[in-house]
Amino acid sequence: MSLSSNKTVAFYTLGCKVNQYDAQAMKEFFLNAGYRSVNFGEKADVNVILTCVVTAVGEQKSRQMLNRVRREQPDSHLVAAGCLAQKDAEKLKDLGARLIIGNQFRERVLDLLNEAIRENTQISAVDAVTKIPFEDLSISYQDGRTRAVMKIQEGCDRWCAYCIIPSVRGSIRSRSPESIREEALRLQQAGYQEIILTGIHLSSYGKDLDGASLIDAVKAAAVPGLPRLRLGSLEPVIATEEFVSALSKIEAVCPQFHLSLQSGSDSVLSRMKRRYTTQEFLAAARRLEAAFPGCALTTDVIAGFPGESEEEFEESLHFCGKVGFAKMHIFPFSRRAGTLADKMPGQLSRAVKQERARKLSDLDREMSRRFRESMLGSVQDVLFETVDESGTALGHTRNGMTIYVQNAQANDRVFVRLTALYQDGFEGEPAEVI
């Protein structure tokens, strides 16, 4: 069997927005070669799984999905891609993957798959991801979405104590501002009204380019006619007075900022090998709030890092409340082989980690409610994305709040008056189409 125009392909993506982008770019290679895309779970000639290893749960789910394809569709050609493929290429051969492709060579996915099929063999296209150039993939649309994710950076050199990602994503590589602008123009002309800039360590953008920084990437992406530009996860240290001031002058930038915290205890941050203090984090948060009134600050917090005492946890809990996040993403510490944290003394029990995560979740719900209550009665610019069978449209404000209204269509931008809290967001009444 060889590649031909009557074949079908299905994709399943786990993990981060970078994986979403990589999956879309790879899917377009298949579609341009004449493949027809089908929903995952339907019978397909090729199944592509974008895997994740950031937590033990992510890795387990990745293996489960690979095993599911092998069990349910034994005649399908299985492509394992992404971080688990990079980490455990040889082991994935045992799962029956026809092609294992890590975090490079994605632009060659069709040629490599064709070769493996033609020679009736398994190919592992996994090499070291250090000192390699940015793989300049591109997309022309985002399947099933009204907002487009754009990858502008790859790799990380932080080596935080708990994180396996630098070993599977490799060194810092940045997309050129010219390439960013070209894709932003293409997406804007295709009708997308919001672009989300993403990367493995977005704040490191430009470190491998002469004189470029993240603000240059933001300016390149803010093409004429694009109403919204949203940034992915940022390190707090990037939010200097200079950076925040420059960002506030770019009209399209959405006032929602994800500042990665991980712990609100300075001693835990030090053991984590994070490169800021709680006071530096707080200063960054307040700069953003001053420059973007009404902005939403979101974050990640790890519960139960090795050696985290009850006092340190209470410090972290108190600090999170002091910042006042609109949303926290909470993760019980996940032990990953090969990281510094894996060898640290003071590993906490699952019960302790779960209890601390529960307390953080309680605080998250309280802070989220307070933040949303402060917006009640206001009129917000909402971009709608989906409409369910009952006619309820779901969209988001510029600061990332979820809105539910009747009588709106996907990809409409509408001024909406926020009338009541509802589920994880608001009910609203359309006021005026933008």
GIHU-V303457 format. One record per run of one state. SS is the DSSP state (H for helix, E for strand, C for the rest). FROM is the first residue (numbers start at 0). TO is the last residue. If there is no record, write none. Layout:
ss = [SS/SS]
from = [FROM/FROM]
to = [TO/TO]
//
This chain:
ss = [C/E/C/H/C/E/C/E/C/H/C/E/H/C/H/C/E/C/H/C/E/C/E/C/H/C/E/C/H/C/E/C/H/C/H/C/E/C/E/C/H/C/H/C/E/C/E/C/E/C/H/C/H/C/E/C/H/C/E/C/H/C/H/C/E/C/E/C/E/C/E/C/E/C]
from = [0/7/13/16/32/35/37/45/51/55/72/76/82/87/88/94/98/101/105/118/122/125/146/154/164/169/172/174/176/189/193/199/201/204/213/221/227/231/233/234/235/238/240/248/252/253/255/259/261/262/265/272/277/291/295/303/309/323/326/332/339/343/349/373/378/387/391/397/401/406/412/422/424/433]
to = [6/12/15/31/34/36/44/50/54/71/75/81/86/87/93/97/100/104/117/121/124/145/153/163/168/171/173/175/188/192/198/200/203/212/220/226/230/232/233/234/237/239/247/251/252/254/258/260/261/264/271/276/290/294/302/308/322/325/331/338/342/348/372/377/386/390/396/400/405/411/421/423/432/433]
//
